[in-house]
């Protein structure tokens, strides 16, 4: 039929269609723009903070629209009469009356429009002070949308973001002064949304996200030049060593010199290359330091800010860039954006509803199943679990049907092996009008490009990887340890050995980052290993108490920890030897000495309250030397350099592409 029209929608952010398809259809981009989103978000905050103004503005918009419609109707009516009039126009009394009415109405409407325009100006001025909140929220949303290009699982819908935005406004600290209130909202909103997003990011992307957020905020505030960010990311990659100024000394690597040449194009570093010729000795000294980012930059220390300092560090000592980036982020938006936050399943549960599923992203050594089961046990809720695969959809459907009516939890594991069923789950949740208030759906999956976007956009995403760094590892362990666990055995030896056990767990996990220098094989040490060892130590000390023994049976303790619990995963004989050495080093007679120092700066707290242990962990060094693991100080050069390359590649992948076109996969 001639009136037939076909409308198709897609949730893909940037779909590629074949030329044949594009020639036959009209493609309309409905993606929200920065200006449009800022206006929407400004409207939302005004509605919450000054609702009478927003209501007045909306009424005004409605009024203006009706006025314009009225003028259009009158004009159309007049044109119709003029075109259908016969004879002398001056003799047509009815037409002259319509003309007079139209003229008078047009004058009235124009007056009202002028008044409306004045009122709108006053309302806009009153609303304008809240614009910084909407602007910050817009920056964050577009960063989240860009970041989804790093990993297909990092999808967040605008609807979800709006809920976070409104919640942040409501929960931010109140203040009598509007300026103070606005600042409170911006601070609280930035951190609360950051926490929500970083909970669903893999460890390797968390610092990258914080760095990109900081850059966006500072570029928007005109405190950072976009061109300097470009130099930081690309360095001297496009330069040729033979076509630039000759390096003054051979100790400077070619790549470093090219990066320095690129950096010297920035006004603040215009005499950087001359400085190397003048003070080569000082630069050599700075280059050879173990942590140059903490020392003064020769000739430039007083002139440069933290970002510029990070550029110098990346040019000369690429391996220390991540540490310099943490200092830059901490100074710009706050220390808390650089700290790892232990995963709290309790908090995630409080944020959810029966219609919002949890998607736990799997990675080697990170399986959240035990945490989910423990949470269900604490909440006294039955959990129905099924591992997805061929033919498992029938069981999953049965479980979903039971759980949604009886208020149970469903755990769908390894759903990347049964993706076809997930589209069905999405449709079910979207169409379900009534679900039992206790029902929750937990999904575990490895990242997969065909994972339903709709399900990702409506869910709470969770990762459970071991955090990076000794302090972060201990913080994570002591988020799991609670006061009841500390009081399980009424002896100081128990609390001391528990801390030593958590310390050793962080050591063996962290050592994996060094690659084959750390462990010959990258073992999936995880929370279950620590849980099993802690349970064994608790039982052993209770037995020791019952038998009135003077000290633990150390050979038994070391054998159970190194050969049974952790050793159960180890297959390489040298790795077995290393694990035995760690167990022997940390579990011996000396381990019970009060004030025991595990490594300079790492002392076992002599405390009995969980709060005291957590406070002591926060006072530990933020960065650790490879020597804490028994490795040479240079052992971390490779992994730190690779981490920087990964960061740069990730940031560049999220940036708009420029230059010539290339082929792509068409649907």
N, C-alpha and C positions, 0 to 999 in steps of 0.2 A: 504494500500500500504506500502511496506517496507520503503519508503522514508518519511512516515508520521511522523511529530514531533509536539508535543503540548507544547506550552510555556504559563505558567500562571504567572501573576505578582500580588503582593499584596502591599498595602500601609501600612499594619499593621507593626509596628516596630519590634514586636517579636511574630510572629504567632505560635500557637501550633497546630501541626497536629497529628492525631492518628498514632499509630505505623504501622497500615496497610497501611495508606496513605504514610508515610515516607519510607516504604519499597519499594513502587512502583515508587516513583519519586526521582529525584535528586534535592536537595534543595541547591540553590546558594545564599549566603548572599551578596547582593550588597550594603549593608550599607556602607557609607563613613567612612574611618578610620581617626583617628586624624592626622596621618602623611600625608595621602593623601589629607585631607582637607587643612592642613597647606600649603602644596605645591601649591594647587590650589589658595588659598587666597593670597599667596606670589606672584604668577604669576599675579594676578589681580592688586595688588598694584604697582608692578613694571611696568605693562603696563600703569598705570595711571601716576606714578611719573617719571619713566625712561623708556618710551615706546620703545626707540631705543634699549635698552639692551634686553628687553623681545622679541622684534622682531628678534634681532640677535640670541638670544637663541633658539627661535622657528625654525628659518632658519637652525641653526646648527643641531638641533634634526632631521630635515627633511633630511639634507645632510648626517648625520651619518647613518640614516635608509637606504637611497638609496645606500650608500657605502656597507653596510652589505648585502643588497639585491643583489648587483652586484657580490660580492664574492660568495654568495650562488648559484647564477645562473651559474657562471663559474665552481664551484666545481661540481654541478649537471651535467653540460655538459661533464666535464672531466670524471666523474664516468660512465656516459652513454656510452661514446666512449670506455673507458677501458673495460667495460663489454661486449660490442658488437664487439670488435676488434678480427680479426681472423689472424692467422699466427704470424710471428715474430713482436713484438711490435716496435723494432728498425727500421723495414722496413716501418712502417706506418708514412710517412712524415707528413700527415695532423694531426695525433695525437700528434706528437712531437711539431708541430707548436702551437696547442691548449695548450699543456703543458707549452710551453715557454710564450705564451700570458697570461695564467692564473698566472704563477709565477710572471711575470712583473707587471700585474694588481694588484695582491695581495700585492706586495711590495709598489706600489703607494698608494693603499687604506690604507694600514697600516700606511704609513707616514701621509696621510691626517687625519686618525683617531687619530693619536698621536697629530697632530696640533689642531684638533677639541677638543680633551680632554683638551689641554692647554688653548684654548680659553674659553671653558666651565668653567674651573676652575676660570679664571679671571672674567667672567660674574657672576658666583656664588658668588665670594667674594664681588663683587660690589652690588649684590642683598641682601647679607646676613644682611646688616645693617637694612633692612626693615623687617627682620624676626620677631622681637618682636610684630609688628602690627598683622601679620598673626597668631602668636601664641596666642595673647590675643583674637582675633576674634574666633579662634578654641575653646578656653576654653569656651567662651560665648555661642557658638552654641551648644556644647555638654551639657552645663548646661540647655539650653532651651529644648533640646531634652529629657534630663533626667526628667525635671520638668513636662513634659506632663503626667508622671505616677501619679501625684497628682490629676489631673482632666483631663478627656478625652477631654475637650474643649480647653486645652492649647496647641494646635497643631500649629507648625510653620514649614513651608517647607524650604528646603535649598535654593530654588529659591528666596523665600521671604527674607531670611537672606542675600543672596548675594546682593540683591537690597539695603538693609539697610546698608550693609558694604560699597558698592560703593558710596552711598549717603553720608555716614559719612566721607569718604576720601575726597570727593569733597567739603564738607562744613566745614571741619576742617580749623582752622586758618593757613594761609601760613606763612612760615619762611624761611630765607635765609640759615640758618644752618640746614643740614639734621637731626641732633640729636634733635633739637628743633621742627622741623616739625614732626618727628616721635612721639615725646612725645605729641604734640598737637593732632595728629590723634588718638593715643591710648586713651587719656583723653576724647576727643569728642565722639569717637566711643562707648566707654564703657557706657557713660551716655546716649547717644541718643538711643542706642539699649535697654538699661535698661528702659528708659521712654516708648519706644514703647511696650515692653513686659509687664511692670507693669500696663499699661492702660487696659490690658485684664485680669488682675489677680484679684481675690477676695481679700478684705482687709486682711483677715487672712493669706494670702500667700505672701503678698508684702515684709514684713520684712524677712520672711524665704528665699525668693529668693535673697534678698540683702545680707543676711548672707552667703548663699551658694556661691554666686558670690565672696564675700570677701575671703572666705576660699580657693576657687579654685585659686584665684590670688596669695594669700600668699603661698600656698603649692607649686605652680608652681615656685615662686621666691625663694623657699627654706627658707622662713621666718617663716613657720609654719610646725610643724611636724604632719603628718597624724595620728600617734598614739595618739597624744594629742586630736585631733578632735574626735577620737573613744572614749576616756575617757570622753570627754564632753558629747557625745551623750548617751553612755551606762551607765556611772557612775558605781556604785557598784551593779548593778542589778543581777549579777551572783554570788555575795558573800553571805555568811550566817553569821548572827550576832554572832552565837555561835563558829564559826571557825576562827574569826579574833581577833586582839588585842582588849582587853576590853576597852570600852570608859571610860575616866577619870571621867565624871560627868553625872548625870541622865538628866540634862536639854537638852543634845544633843539627838535629835530624832535618832532612829535606822537607818532610811533610810539615814539621813545626814551623820552619822558616816561611813556607808558602802561606800558612795560616796567619803568621805574624804580618806578612806583606799585605794580605787581605785586610787585616785588622787596622793596619796603618792608614787605610783610606778613610777611617772614621776620624772626624776632627779632633776628638780628645786624644787620639793616639798618633797624631800627625808626625811626631818625632820619635816614635817607638823604635824604628830601625837605627836611628842615630844613637839612641840610648844604648843599644846593644854594642855599638862600636865604642862608645865612651866607657860604659860600665860593664864590660864583658865579664869581669870577675864576679861582680855582685849577682848578675843574672845566672852565672854558672852555679854559684852557691845556692841561689833560690831554686834552681832547676833540680839540684841534687837532694833537696830536703825531702824527708819522708812525707810531711804534710805541708806543702808550700802554701796552700790556701789559707793557712792560719798565720802566715808570716807576711811582713810588709812587702809590697811589690816595688822593686827598685825604681826610683825616679817618679813613679806614678801613684803611690799609695794615697797621697793627699788629694789627688785630682779625680779619682774614679769612684763610682758607686759599686754596689755589690754585683750588679749585672755585668758591668764592664770588667770587674775583677774576675768574674766567672769566665768571660771571654778570653782573658789572658791565661787563666788556668787551663782552659780547653786547648788553647793554641800550643802551649808548651808542655803541660802535664795532663794530657787527656784523661788519664786514669783517675785523676782527682776531681773531675768535673761534677760528678754526682754529689760529692760532699759540698763543693762550692755552691751547687744548685740548692741544696738544703738550707744553707746560710742565707742565700738570696731570698728564698721563699719565706723563711722565718722572719726576716727583717721587713719584707713587703706586706705580707698578709697575716703573719703570726706563726709562732713555733708549732702550734697544734696541728697545722696542715702538713708538717713533716713527720709527725709521730704516727706510729702504727697503732691502730685501734683494735683491741681484741674483739673477735666476733662474739656477739651476744645473741643467741637464738631466742632468748626471752624477749628482747627488744624487738626483734624482727616479727615475732608472733604477735606482739601488742599492736604492731602497725598494720597487721593483715585483717582481711575479712574473708568469709567463705568463698567470695567471688575472686579473690586475689591469690593465685597459686604462688608457691615458692619454687624457683628454679635454682638448684645448686650446681654450679659449674665444676666439673671434675677435672683434675689434673693429677699427674703422678704423685702418689703419696698423700693425696688430699681427698678423703672420702668422708662426707658428713653424716653417713648413716647412723653411726654410734651416737652422735650429738642429737640427732632427731629422735632416736629411740629413748635416750635419757630424758629428753624434754617431755616426751609423751608419758613416760613413767612418772615424772614429777607432777604432771597435770592430770594423772590418772585417766588417760584417754587411750583407748585401744587403737593400735596402728595396723593397717592392712597393707602388707608390702608385696610387690611383685616385680621381678626382674624382667624387663621387656625383651622381646625377641619373637621369633616366628611362633604364631599361634597363642601368644600370651594376652592378646587383646580381649579374648573372651573372659579371662579371669579378671582383667583390669576393669571391664565394663560391669561385672558383677560386684566388684569391690566398690566402685564409684556409686552404684545404685544403693548398696547397703549403707555406705558411709554418709551419703548426703541426707538420708532419712533418719539414721540413728545417731548422727553426730560423732562419727569416728574420723580418723585421719587415714589418708591413702598415700602410700609411698611408691611412686613409679620409678624404678631404678634403671639406669642405663638406657634412657629413652632414645638415644641416638641410634639404637638398634631397632626401634619400632616407631619411626617418625610418622608413619601413615595414621597411627592412632591419635597422635597429638592434635591434628586438625579437628578430629572428632571431639576431643576434650575442650578445645577452644570454643567450638560451636555450642557445646553443652553449657559451658560457663556463661557465655554471652546470652543465651536464650533462657537460662534457668531463672525463674522468678522467685522461687522460694527454696532456700537451702538451710539445713540445720545450722544454728549459730556456732556450734562447736566443730563443724566440718572444716578440714583444711586439706589442701592437696600439695604434696611435696614431690618435686620432679628432680631427678639427678640426670645430668647429661654432659657428654663431652661437647665442645663447640662443634657445630655442624652447619654448613652453609644453607641447608634446606630446612632448618628448624623453623617452625611457623612464626612469622614476625609478629602476628597478632598476639600470640601467647607470650612472647618475650615482652611486648609493650604493656601488657596488663599485669605482669608478675613482679614479685620482689626477687631480685637476683642476689645470690650469695656465693662467695668463694671461701675456701677454708684451707688456704696454703699456709705453710710455715712462714712467719714473718721474717724480714731480713734484718739481721743484727742480733747480738747477744741480749741487749737490753729488751728489744722487742720480743725475742723468744721467751725470756723469763717473765716478761709482762703477760704474755699469752698464757704461759703455764700457771701463773698465779691469779689469772682471771678464772681459771678452771678450779684451782685449789680454793677451798672455802674454810671458814672457821671450824666447822664440824670436823673436817678432815684433819686440821691441826690439833684438835682436841681428842682425836681418836685414840691416841696413846699418850698418857700423861707423863711423858719423859722428854727432856730437852733433846736427847739423842735422836728421837723421831723427827722433831722439827728440823734439826740440823741435817739429817740424812735426806729428808724430803727436799730441802733446798739444794743440796749437793746433787741429788738425782735430777732435779729440774735443770740445774746448771749443765750437767753432763748431757742431758737430752738436747739442750740448745747447741752444745758443742758439736755433737755428732750430726745434727741437722744442718747447722751452718757450714760445716766442713764440706758439704756437697757442692757449695758454690764454686769451689776451687777446681772443679773438674777432676781429671785423673790424679792431680797432685793431692787432692783431698781424699777421695776414695777411688780405687781402681774401677769400681762399678757404682753407679749412682743408685743407691738403695732407697726404697720408699719408706724411710723411718717416719712414723707419724704418732699421733696422740695415743693410739692403742698400745704402742710400745711403752710409753711413759705410764699409762694407766696400769698396765700389767705389772711393771716394775714397782710402782708405788704400792699396789695391792700386796705384792710379795713382801716388800720391806715392812709394811704395816703388820702383816701376819707374823713375820719373823721377830719383830720387836715385841709383839704381844706374847709370843712363845718364850722369848728371852726373859720377859717380866715374870711369866708364870713359873719358869724354871729357876728364877733368881740368878741368872747368868750375869757375869760382870760386864761382858761386851758381846756384840754380835759375832757370829761365826763367819769371819771374813772370807775364807775360801768358798763357803756356800754362797755368800752374797755375790762375790765377783763372778762365780761360775753361772749363777742364775741370770745375772744381768748381761754378761758378755756372751756367754755360750748359748743360753736358752732364749731369753727375750729378744735382745737385739741380734744376737748371733743366728737366730732362726732365719733371718733374711740374708745373711752374709754367705757368699759362695767362694770368694777369693781368699786364698790362705794368708796373703799379706794384709788383707782387710781384717781377717780374723785376729791376726797378731796385733793390729792397731787397736781393735776393740778391746782385746784382753788388756792391753797396756793402759788404755783409758780407765777401764774398770779397776785395775790394780792401783792406778795413780790416785783415783778419787775415793776409793773405798778401802781404807786400811785404818789402823789404830789412830793415826793422826787426824782422821776425818772427824773425830768427835771432840777435838780441841776447841774450846770456846774462842771466838774471835778469829776463826780459821780464815786465812786469805788464800783464795783459789788461784788468784793471779793479781798482780798489783792493781788496785782499784776495785777488786771484786772480793769483798769480805762477806762471810755468812752472817746475817743479822742475828743478834742474840735477842730474840723477841718471842712473844707467845700470841700476839694478836695479828690477824691477817692484814690489817691496815698498816702495821709497822713494816711488814715484809714488802708490801706494795710500795710504800713510801721509799724504802731502801732501794728497791729496784729502779725507781724513777731517778735516783741520784747516781746511778751507774753511768759510765762514759757513753756518749751517743755513738761514737765510732770506736771500733776495736782493731788492734793490730793483728795481723796473721799469727804473731807469736803466741797469742792466747790459745791457738789450736796446736801449737808445737811446730809451726811452719816458719819459713824465712820471711822477713818483712816484705820482700819483693813478690811473694806468692800471689798477692791480690792484683798485680798489674794486669794480667790477662783478663780476669773476669770483670774488673772495673772498666777496662777499655771496651770490652764487648758490650757492657751495660750502656755505655755512652753511645756507641754505634746504634744500639737498639732504640735508645731514646730519640736520637736524631732522626732515624728512619721512620719511627712512629709519628713524630711531629710533622715531618715532611709529607707523610702519606695522608695526613688530614687536611693539608693545605690545598687551596684551589689549584688545579693543574693549568699550566700555560704552555704555549708552543704548539707544535704540529700535532695533528690527530693520529690515532693509531687504531688498530683493530680491536674489537671487543666481542664478547659472547652475546649473541642476540637470543631473546626468548623465542 
